Amino acid sequence: MNSEEADRIKAFYKSWEPTYDRGNPGFLKLLDERDARLKSLLSGLPVALARCRVLDLGCGYGSLLDLFHQQGVPADGLFGIDLLPNRIETARMRYPNFTFKEANAEDIDFPDKWFDIVTVFTVFSSILDRGMAENVARSIVRVLASGGIIVWYDMRYPNPWNRNIRPMTKHRIRELFPSFELQLKSLTLLPPLARHLGHRTDSIYPLLATVPILRSHYLGLLRSTM
Ligand SMILES: C[S@@+](CC[C@H](N)C(=O)[O-])C[C@H]1O[C@@H](n2cnc3c(N)ncnc32)[C@H](O)[C@@H]1O
């Protein structure tokens, strides 16, 4: 386990809470767009969500698990882990029927092959240390059932204003998950641009989002080829 990197991540998030985004029309739009694409992906999965066990790794405040609940995963099948105690505490208060653990994902105490779906949303871009990223990837592969699916959302571009973020390109994702097929599409209008659209968000966001180079993230599935 890499405690130095864990301490760095904790210190970074202690000083950085994106409160400015709440209520910003462009930011809300990009979340709506992402969630709509995610729901469409989930509806096409060859698994019954009502019988799935889902782990959200790096779950933050837990809201992604709520989306899975709304799509049919029972509360007792929803698990979240995160390094940050304050986020886990808030997640527990918001969603008392789901299971949350404060843990470093390098070493998680769930049984092998226990989850049908593991979600990782903007987690690997937060991890700068290669060793930690490899350990977290190994944890995911270990707890994922045969035929299980990773649902991925993360940024593909560097953030010039934030040196605590690394871009997750397809090349980098393949290095971490060599035995998985990537089914990823670019999504999300560059957030600094989206945030400036103001009252014109509804008309302009969809136009700009058609330009591939302006899409900052990948969303999609990683499927095991073994
Ligand atoms: C950018 S936030 C994303 C939170 C949430 N997934 C979301 O999309 O809102 C990244 C999260 O990953 C967590 N994280 C990073 N490295 C981790 C690790 N090794 N173990 C557990 N959580 C980790 C951080 O604590 C943080 O809450």
Ligand as a Chemical Component Dictionary entry (heavy atoms), coordinates in Angstrom:
data_LIG
# 
_chem_comp.id                   LIG 
_chem_comp.type                 NON-POLYMER 
_chem_comp.pdbx_formal_charge   0 
_chem_comp.three_letter_code    LIG 
# 
loop_
_chem_comp_atom.comp_id 
_chem_comp_atom.atom_id 
_chem_comp_atom.alt_atom_id 
_chem_comp_atom.type_symbol 
_chem_comp_atom.charge 
_chem_comp_atom.model_Cartn_x 
_chem_comp_atom.model_Cartn_y 
_chem_comp_atom.model_Cartn_z 
_chem_comp_atom.pdbx_ordinal 
LIG C1  C1  C 0  -12.729 13.178 -8.310 1  
LIG S1  S1  S 1  -13.313 12.295 -6.935 2  
LIG C2  C2  C 0  -14.657 11.399 -7.698 3  
LIG C3  C3  C 0  -15.691 10.957 -6.712 4  
LIG C4  C4  C 0  -16.854 10.219 -7.357 5  
LIG N1  N1  N 0  -16.426 9.005  -7.999 6  
LIG C5  C5  C 0  -17.538 11.114 -8.350 7  
LIG O1  O1  O 0  -17.488 10.844 -9.564 8  
LIG O2  O2  O -1 -18.149 12.100 -7.909 9  
LIG C6  C6  C 0  -12.099 10.991 -6.749 10 
LIG C7  C7  C 0  -12.371 10.134 -5.534 11 
LIG O3  O3  O 0  -11.522 8.979  -5.589 12 
LIG C8  C8  C 0  -11.122 8.686  -4.270 13 
LIG N2  N2  N 0  -9.888  7.873  -4.309 14 
LIG C9  C9  C 0  -8.742  8.171  -4.945 15 
LIG N3  N3  N 0  -7.832  7.199  -4.727 16 
LIG C10 C10 C 0  -8.425  6.272  -3.937 17 
LIG C11 C11 C 0  -7.992  5.047  -3.353 18 
LIG N4  N4  N 0  -6.753  4.571  -3.527 19 
LIG N5  N5  N 0  -8.867  4.358  -2.597 20 
LIG C12 C12 C 0  -10.126 4.816  -2.392 21 
LIG N6  N6  N 0  -10.589 5.971  -2.905 22 
LIG C13 C13 C 0  -9.748  6.709  -3.663 23 
LIG C14 C14 C 0  -10.917 10.049 -3.651 24 
LIG O4  O4  O 0  -10.907 9.990  -2.247 25 
LIG C15 C15 C 0  -12.089 10.848 -4.225 26 
LIG O5  O5  O 0  -13.236 10.817 -3.399 27 
# 
loop_
_chem_comp_bond.comp_id 
_chem_comp_bond.atom_id_1 
_chem_comp_bond.atom_id_2 
_chem_comp_bond.value_order 
_chem_comp_bond.pdbx_ordinal 
LIG C1  S1  SING 1  
LIG S1  C2  SING 2  
LIG S1  C6  SING 3  
LIG C2  C3  SING 4  
LIG C3  C4  SING 5  
LIG C4  N1  SING 6  
LIG C4  C5  SING 7  
LIG C5  O1  DOUB 8  
LIG C5  O2  SING 9  
LIG C6  C7  SING 10 
LIG C7  O3  SING 11 
LIG C7  C15 SING 12 
LIG O3  C8  SING 13 
LIG C8  N2  SING 14 
LIG C8  C14 SING 15 
LIG N2  C9  SING 16 
LIG N2  C13 SING 17 
LIG C9  N3  DOUB 18 
LIG N3  C10 SING 19 
LIG C10 C11 SING 20 
LIG C10 C13 DOUB 21 
LIG C11 N4  SING 22 
LIG C11 N5  DOUB 23 
LIG N5  C12 SING 24 
LIG C12 N6  DOUB 25 
LIG N6  C13 SING 26 
LIG C14 O4  SING 27 
LIG C14 C15 SING 28 
LIG C15 O5  SING 29 
# 
